[in-house]
Amino acid sequence: MFLPRIVKRMSPLLGSRMSLNACRFASTDLVRTEVDDKTGIAVVTMNRKPVNSLNLELLRELSSALDAVEKNKSRGMILASSLDTVFSAGLDITEMYKPDQARLKDFWTTLQEVWLKLFGSGFPTAAAINGHAPAGGCLLAMSCEYRVMRPNLTIGLNETQLGIVAPSWFMSTMENILPRREVELALTLGKMFSTEKAHEIGLVDEIVDTKEEALAKCTEFIQLFARVPREARALTKQSFRREALQKLDRDQDLQMFIYLVNQPQVQKGLGLYFESLKKK
Ligand SMILES: CCCCC/C=C\C/C=C\CC/C=C/CC(=O)SCCNC(=O)CCNC(=O)[C@H](O)C(C)(C)COP(=O)(O)OP(=O)(O)OC[C@H]1O[C@@H](n2cnc3c(N)ncnc32)[C@H](O)[C@@H]1OP(=O)(O)O
């Protein structure tokens, strides 16, 4: 459950530029939200060790954080990770392997909700990709309008490599950034791009050395819109994204997901993959 702890104070504990400004904090264990009072930009930081795999609880808290950013009328939102080398490992395999059926339904519905809120948000969004971003992690980053990434990491939709299929709205999200042919190739290969390759093809907008620089670049991007009327910007962004958003038939997508995940060969594949991750 989202229980925001909101305090207003000067924070000598925070590093970099954030420390200069009064910040409001709305935090839970899994997601920390800090609004810089000077810029009005919210930094939403995922904090689920060891790899920010997206389980039901993390997704619920992300969903609540997005609601809070919307409600607070923040100038924009930066999505980041508290971990040193992982942005998000994507969906938590344990939610899909030998699942409790009621929870599985809740899990997928909440993922849809997070995507609808993030991809469809009116406020400007940017991802500070300070670690690897496979599959669902890549989806979150791609749902933002701008991506800044540290070097020597990986990002991509690797689902086919695991013997599963990325839902069509994952594909549409990548198609919002890259040419259709490039997307088809990336998805059929289950391609994980290096930071450098992702930058070359336009999946990532900038490469920087540190998380602090990534946050600063994301801030600069969001500040580009400072003088653009908020509503006009929001409606323009949402018009561009409407087709992808409307294409998601939530009920049908949920039924398909439940059916596919419960197939014995998919369960077997997920089990083997999970074991291979553990043995690594
Ligand atoms: C015809 C057939 C049709 C079939 C269609 C089927 C279904 C279609 C329906 C739905 C599609 C579902 C879409 C899914 C999208 C996804 O997001 S799936 C998840 C994909 N994610 C990955 O492949 C990433 C896997 N992880 C990694 O590559 C690495 O962990 C990392 C992120 C690069 C980090 O590496 P690092 O070395 O730092 O950490 P470790 O690998 O040592 O991991 C530490 C710890 O964390 C556990 N773990 C890692 N990833 C996950 C995860 N995604 N879920 C759960 N747990 C994870 C790992 O097992 C380690 O655990 P420990 O050994 O217990 O410490």
The ligand as an SDF file (V2000), in Angstrom:
LIG
                    3D

 65 67  0  0  0  0  0  0  0  0999 V2000
    4.6910  -19.7710  -28.1950 C   0  0  0  0  0  0  0  0  0  0  0  0
    4.9260  -19.3910  -26.7840 C   0  0  0  0  0  0  0  0  0  0  0  0
    4.2560  -18.1060  -26.4290 C   0  0  0  0  0  0  0  0  0  0  0  0
    4.5810  -17.7930  -25.0070 C   0  0  0  0  0  0  0  0  0  0  0  0
    4.0290  -16.4920  -24.5510 C   0  0  0  0  0  0  0  0  0  0  0  0
    4.1480  -16.4180  -23.0950 C   0  0  0  0  0  0  0  0  0  0  0  0
    3.8250  -15.4130  -22.3490 C   0  0  0  0  0  0  0  0  0  0  0  0
    3.4330  -14.1260  -22.9090 C   0  0  0  0  0  0  0  0  0  0  0  0
    2.9230  -13.2830  -21.8890 C   0  0  0  0  0  0  0  0  0  0  0  0
    3.5980  -12.3600  -21.2870 C   0  0  0  0  0  0  0  0  0  0  0  0
    4.8570  -11.7900  -21.6410 C   0  0  0  0  0  0  0  0  0  0  0  0
    5.5270  -11.4560  -20.3900 C   0  0  0  0  0  0  0  0  0  0  0  0
    6.5220  -10.3940  -20.5790 C   0  0  0  0  0  0  0  0  0  0  0  0
    7.5780  -10.3500  -19.8030 C   0  0  0  0  0  0  0  0  0  0  0  0
    8.5360   -9.2820  -19.8360 C   0  0  0  0  0  0  0  0  0  0  0  0
    9.5990   -9.4200  -18.7640 C   0  0  0  0  0  0  0  0  0  0  0  0
    9.9740   -8.4360  -18.2160 O   0  0  0  0  0  0  0  0  0  0  0  0
   10.1780  -10.9670  -18.3950 S   0  0  0  0  0  0  0  0  0  0  0  0
   11.6180  -10.6770  -17.3880 C   0  0  0  0  0  0  0  0  0  0  0  0
   12.8060  -10.6070  -18.2700 C   0  0  0  0  0  0  0  0  0  0  0  0
   13.9620  -10.1940  -17.5110 N   0  0  0  0  0  0  0  0  0  0  0  0
   15.1550  -10.6750  -17.7640 C   0  0  0  0  0  0  0  0  0  0  0  0
   15.3450  -11.4950  -18.6280 O   0  0  0  0  0  0  0  0  0  0  0  0
   16.2720  -10.1530  -16.9040 C   0  0  0  0  0  0  0  0  0  0  0  0
   16.8990  -11.2270  -16.1360 C   0  0  0  0  0  0  0  0  0  0  0  0
   17.9460  -10.7220  -15.2550 N   0  0  0  0  0  0  0  0  0  0  0  0
   19.1700  -10.3630  -15.6960 C   0  0  0  0  0  0  0  0  0  0  0  0
   19.4770  -10.3820  -16.8690 O   0  0  0  0  0  0  0  0  0  0  0  0
   20.1630   -9.9310  -14.6510 C   0  0  0  0  0  0  0  0  0  0  0  0
   19.6610  -10.3210  -13.3890 O   0  0  0  0  0  0  0  0  0  0  0  0
   20.4470   -8.4220  -14.6220 C   0  0  0  0  0  0  0  0  0  0  0  0
   19.1810   -7.5970  -14.5680 C   0  0  0  0  0  0  0  0  0  0  0  0
   21.2740   -8.0300  -15.8620 C   0  0  0  0  0  0  0  0  0  0  0  0
   21.2900   -8.0930  -13.3660 C   0  0  0  0  0  0  0  0  0  0  0  0
   22.4260   -8.9060  -13.3300 O   0  0  0  0  0  0  0  0  0  0  0  0
   23.2160   -9.0990  -11.9470 P   0  0  0  0  0  0  0  0  0  0  0  0
   24.4210   -9.8980  -12.2680 O   0  0  0  0  0  0  0  0  0  0  0  0
   23.4030   -7.7730  -11.3070 O   0  0  0  0  0  0  0  0  0  0  0  0
   22.2200   -9.8650  -11.0100 O   0  0  0  0  0  0  0  0  0  0  0  0
   21.8880  -11.4330  -11.0100 P   0  0  0  0  0  0  0  0  0  0  0  0
   21.6330  -11.8990  -12.3830 O   0  0  0  0  0  0  0  0  0  0  0  0
   22.9450  -12.1410  -10.2190 O   0  0  0  0  0  0  0  0  0  0  0  0
   20.5110  -11.4570  -10.2420 O   0  0  0  0  0  0  0  0  0  0  0  0
   20.4390  -11.2200   -8.8340 C   0  0  0  0  0  0  0  0  0  0  0  0
   19.2340  -11.9440   -8.2900 C   0  0  0  0  0  0  0  0  0  0  0  0
   18.0590  -11.4310   -8.8980 O   0  0  0  0  0  0  0  0  0  0  0  0
   17.3100  -12.4850   -9.4780 C   0  0  0  0  0  0  0  0  0  0  0  0
   16.6290  -11.9810  -10.7040 N   0  0  0  0  0  0  0  0  0  0  0  0
   17.1880  -11.3940  -11.7500 C   0  0  0  0  0  0  0  0  0  0  0  0
   16.2590  -11.0240  -12.6480 N   0  0  0  0  0  0  0  0  0  0  0  0
   15.0700  -11.4240  -12.1400 C   0  0  0  0  0  0  0  0  0  0  0  0
   13.7170  -11.3250  -12.6040 C   0  0  0  0  0  0  0  0  0  0  0  0
   13.3930  -10.7470  -13.7740 N   0  0  0  0  0  0  0  0  0  0  0  0
   12.7690  -11.8330  -11.8260 N   0  0  0  0  0  0  0  0  0  0  0  0
   13.0500  -12.4100  -10.6370 C   0  0  0  0  0  0  0  0  0  0  0  0
   14.3160  -12.5340  -10.1450 N   0  0  0  0  0  0  0  0  0  0  0  0
   15.3040  -12.0320  -10.8860 C   0  0  0  0  0  0  0  0  0  0  0  0
   18.3530  -13.5360   -9.8060 C   0  0  0  0  0  0  0  0  0  0  0  0
   17.7590  -14.8010   -9.9220 O   0  0  0  0  0  0  0  0  0  0  0  0
   19.2590  -13.4320   -8.6140 C   0  0  0  0  0  0  0  0  0  0  0  0
   18.6220  -14.1060   -7.5440 O   0  0  0  0  0  0  0  0  0  0  0  0
   19.4870  -14.8610   -6.4130 P   0  0  0  0  0  0  0  0  0  0  0  0
   20.3340  -15.8770   -7.1350 O   0  0  0  0  0  0  0  0  0  0  0  0
   18.4540  -15.4850   -5.5320 O   0  0  0  0  0  0  0  0  0  0  0  0
   20.2940  -13.7940   -5.7580 O   0  0  0  0  0  0  0  0  0  0  0  0
  1  2  1  0
  2  3  1  0
  3  4  1  0
  4  5  1  0
  5  6  1  0
  6  7  2  0
  7  8  1  0
  8  9  1  0
  9 10  2  0
 10 11  1  0
 11 12  1  0
 12 13  1  0
 13 14  2  0
 14 15  1  0
 15 16  1  0
 16 17  2  0
 16 18  1  0
 18 19  1  0
 19 20  1  0
 20 21  1  0
 21 22  1  0
 22 23  2  0
 22 24  1  0
 24 25  1  0
 25 26  1  0
 26 27  1  0
 27 28  2  0
 27 29  1  0
 29 30  1  0
 29 31  1  0
 31 32  1  0
 31 33  1  0
 31 34  1  0
 34 35  1  0
 35 36  1  0
 36 37  2  0
 36 38  1  0
 36 39  1  0
 39 40  1  0
 40 41  2  0
 40 42  1  0
 40 43  1  0
 43 44  1  0
 44 45  1  0
 45 46  1  0
 45 60  1  0
 46 47  1  0
 47 48  1  0
 47 58  1  0
 48 49  1  0
 48 57  1  0
 49 50  2  0
 50 51  1  0
 51 52  1  0
 51 57  2  0
 52 53  1  0
 52 54  2  0
 54 55  1  0
 55 56  2  0
 56 57  1  0
 58 59  1  0
 58 60  1  0
 60 61  1  0
 61 62  1  0
 62 63  2  0
 62 64  1  0
 62 65  1  0
M  END
$$$$
